[in-house]
């Protein structure tokens, strides 16, 4: 049911592993990224969809804030596979296991 909700949403949603590689995007995010299919993004570095300036901000400011506070919210600009830029409002966070450790796998 939750997957159907995410897939039907007009809001772009995605998930990367702890190394920054795309594991999932919903159809709305696929459209924003101008990819043919969501699965075409799987395994790509999330940095491919941001400018160097944004990648630097992610490394130096945003990822450390997420590790410290658990979540970061703010605006970023995505760069599509075809070079189109789209301003986005974001809520970025880390999934954690039952012991509170960062995890690549969804918690149950």
C-alpha positions, 0 to 999 in steps of 0.5 A, spaced: 500 500 500 505 504 501 509 503 495 502 504 491 502 511 495 509 513 493 508 511 486 502 515 485 504 521 488 506 527 484 511 529 489 518 526 487 521 521 492 527 517 492 532 513 496 540 512 495 544 507 499 549 510 504 554 511 499 550 515 495 548 511 489 540 511 487 536 505 489 529 507 487 526 513 485 518 514 483 515 516 477 514 523 479 522 524 480 523 520 474 520 525 470 524 531 473 530 527 472 528 526 464 530 519 465 526 514 460 524 509 466 526 509 474 530 503 473 535 507 469 537 511 475 538 505 479 546 504 481 547 511 478 551 516 483 546 521 486 551 527 484 550 526 477 543 529 478 546 536 481 551 541 479 558 541 482 556 547 487 551 543 490 555 536 490 560 540 494 554 543 499 552 536 500 558 534 502 560 539 506 554 542 509 548 537 508 550 530 509 554 532 516 548 536 518 544 529 517 549 525 520 548 530 526 541 531 526 538 526 523 534 530 517 535 536 513 530 540 510 531 546 504 532 547 497 536 544 492 536 545 484 536 538 481 540 537 474 536 532 469 539 527 465 538 532 459 541 538 463 534 541 465 535 544 472 529 544 477 529 548 484 526 543 489 524 543 496 527 537 500 527 533 506 533 528 506 534 523 512 537 517 513 534 510 515 536 507 521 536 500 523 532 498 530 539 499 534 539 506 531 545 505 526 544 508 519 542 502 514 541 501 507 535 497 508 528 499 510 526 498 517 520 493 518 
